[in-house]
């Protein structure tokens, strides 16, 4: 079995502020999709934070095929953004 050299640790979700509003809004507006104003805003904020023109929100890391070098680059970028 291969040892994982780089790990992205997960944490328990917390619902302290507007999180509940953002989770229930798609149900209430019947807008359960992969597009919408909240997703657009998350993509805009991430692109601004990492200094690129565009960002794409994915449902999971496996939703986009990339090389191991690309994966490592993305992981490092995420670490730098939220460190």
C-alpha positions in Angstrom: 0.0 0.0 0.0 1.3 3.5 -0.9 1.9 6.0 1.9 0.2 9.3 1.5 2.9 12.0 1.6 0.6 14.9 1.3 -2.7 15.0 3.2 -5.6 17.4 3.1 -7.2 17.1 6.4 -11.0 17.5 6.7 -12.8 19.1 9.6 -16.3 18.9 11.0 -18.7 21.4 9.5 -19.7 24.3 11.6 -22.9 26.3 11.2 -22.4 29.6 13.2 -23.6 32.3 10.9 -25.1 32.5 7.4 -24.3 28.9 6.6 -27.8 27.7 7.3 -29.2 30.4 5.1 -27.0 29.4 2.2 -27.8 25.7 2.6 -31.6 26.2 2.8 -31.9 28.9 0.1 -31.5 26.4 -2.9 -34.2 24.2 -1.4 -36.6 27.1 -0.9 -36.0 28.6 -4.3 -36.0 25.3 -6.1 -32.5 26.1 -7.5 -30.6 22.9 -6.8 -28.0 23.0 -9.5 -24.3 23.3 -10.3 -24.8 27.0 -11.1 -26.3 30.0 -9.3 -25.4 33.3 -7.6 -23.8 31.7 -4.5 -21.5 29.4 -6.6 -20.6 32.3 -8.8 -19.7 34.4 -5.8 -17.5 31.6 -4.3 -15.7 31.2 -7.6 -15.2 35.0 -7.8 -13.8 35.2 -4.3 -11.5 32.2 -4.7 -10.1 33.6 -8.0 -9.5 37.0 -6.3 -7.9 35.4 -3.3 -5.4 33.3 -5.4 -4.9 36.0 -7.9 -6.2 34.4 -11.1 -8.8 35.4 -13.6 -11.2 32.5 -13.0 -11.9 29.7 -10.6 -14.2 26.7 -10.9 -16.1 25.2 -8.0 -16.3 21.4 -8.3 -18.4 18.9 -6.4 -15.4 16.8 -5.5 -11.7 16.7 -6.3 -12.3 13.7 -8.6 -14.7 15.8 -10.8 -11.7 17.1 -12.8 -8.9 14.9 -14.2 -5.5 16.3 -13.8 -1.9 15.1 -13.6 -0.2 14.5 -10.2 1.9 17.7 -10.8 -1.3 19.7 -11.3 -2.9 18.2 -8.2 0.2 19.1 -6.1 0.1 22.6 -7.5 -3.5 23.0 -6.6 -3.1 21.6 -3.1 -0.1 23.9 -2.5 -2.2 26.9 -3.7 -5.1 26.0 -1.4 -2.7 25.7 1.5 -1.2 29.1 0.8 -4.6 30.7 0.5 -6.0 29.4 3.7 -2.9 29.3 5.9 
